[in-house]
Amino acid sequence: MDKVSEVIKRISRRYLDSDIAFHILREPRGAEALLYVIRDGLEADEARHERLRAGKLAPGDYGPPRAL
C-alpha cells in the first residue's frame, strides 16, 4: 500500500470510524481490460441494431465507423 493510501485509511479510521478498501477499486489491466472493452463494444453494437430495428437511430449511428 502506498503512503497516501495509508494516510487516508488512518484519517478514515480516526474520524469516520470506518475503513477504506483501496484494493477493491483497482482498474482491470491487460487481457482482462481487453475483455471488458470487447464486451462493451458488443453491447453497444447490439443496442445500435435494436435502435435500427425500431427506426430510432441516434446521431452517432449514422456514417462509417470511427477510424482506429
Secondary structure as UniProt FT lines:
FT   HELIX           3..11
FT   HELIX           12..16
FT   HELIX           22..25
FT   HELIX           30..54
FT   HELIX           59..61
//
